[in-house]
Amino acid sequence: MNIDEFRQSLAAKAPPSSAGKVLQALWHDAKGDWQRAHEIVQSVKGKASARVHAYLHRKEGDLDNANYWHDRAGTKMPKVPLAKEWEALVNELLRK
């Protein structure tokens, strides 16, 4: 799957079955369900989930919490618009 196919999947009622949990969180976020996205990343361990967790808190406006999750992921908060960050995260997860 590539990012265009992932974006097309947003027309569906459920995320692609091939998408891992962290990618599913980004799918729910793109559908406007921040809460479901957050629930998913809270249930998954690892740097990828921490990175998406950071993105979600940045989107929420909770920058202190976003920085905490960036520390857990070993990353820094990007200085790009949220849409670009979402796209970069999806691309990264699709390559895994």
C-alpha positions in Angstrom: 0.0 0.0 0.0 1.2 3.5 -0.7 0.0 6.8 0.7 -2.4 7.5 -2.1 -4.1 4.1 -1.5 -4.1 4.8 2.3 -5.8 8.2 1.6 -8.4 6.5 -0.6 -9.1 4.0 2.3 -10.4 7.0 4.3 -13.6 6.7 2.3 -14.2 3.3 4.0 -15.9 2.7 7.4 -12.9 0.8 8.8 -9.1 1.0 8.3 -7.4 -1.4 5.9 -7.0 -4.8 7.5 -3.3 -4.8 6.5 -2.6 -1.6 8.5 -0.9 -2.1 11.8 -2.3 -0.6 15.0 -0.2 2.6 14.8 -1.2 3.2 11.2 -4.8 2.5 12.2 -4.4 5.3 14.7 -3.4 7.7 12.0 -6.3 6.5 9.9 -8.8 7.3 12.7 -7.1 10.7 13.2 -7.6 11.6 9.6 -11.2 10.6 9.9 -11.6 13.1 12.7 -11.6 10.6 15.6 -8.7 11.9 17.7 -10.0 10.0 20.7 -9.9 6.6 19.0 -6.5 7.3 17.5 -5.2 8.2 21.0 -6.8 5.0 22.5 -4.9 2.9 19.9 -1.5 4.4 20.5 -1.9 4.2 24.2 -2.4 0.4 23.8 0.8 -0.1 21.7 4.4 0.0 23.0 7.4 1.1 21.0 9.0 4.1 19.3 6.5 4.3 16.4 3.5 4.5 18.8 5.4 7.1 20.9 6.0 9.1 17.8 2.4 9.0 16.7 1.4 9.7 20.4 3.5 12.9 20.2 1.9 13.9 16.9 -1.6 13.5 18.4 -0.7 15.6 21.5 0.8 18.3 19.3 -2.4 18.3 17.2 -4.4 18.6 20.5 -2.2 21.6 21.5 -0.6 19.9 24.5 3.0 20.6 23.6 4.4 19.6 26.9 2.9 16.1 26.5 4.0 16.0 22.9 7.6 16.7 23.9 7.4 14.0 26.5 6.4 11.5 23.8 9.0 12.8 21.5 11.6 12.1 24.2 10.2 8.5 24.5 10.4 8.1 20.7 13.9 9.6 20.6 12.7 12.4 18.2 12.3 16.1 18.2 9.1 18.0 17.5 9.0 18.8 13.8 8.6 22.4 12.6 6.2 21.5 9.8 2.4 21.8 9.5 0.5 19.0 11.1 -0.7 17.8 7.7 2.9 17.3 6.6 3.8 15.6 9.8 0.8 13.2 9.4 1.9 12.5 5.8 5.5 11.8 6.9 4.3 9.4 9.6 2.1 7.5 7.3 4.9 7.2 4.7 7.3 6.0 7.3 4.8 3.4 8.7 3.9 2.2 5.2 7.6 1.4 4.5 7.8 -0.9 7.6 
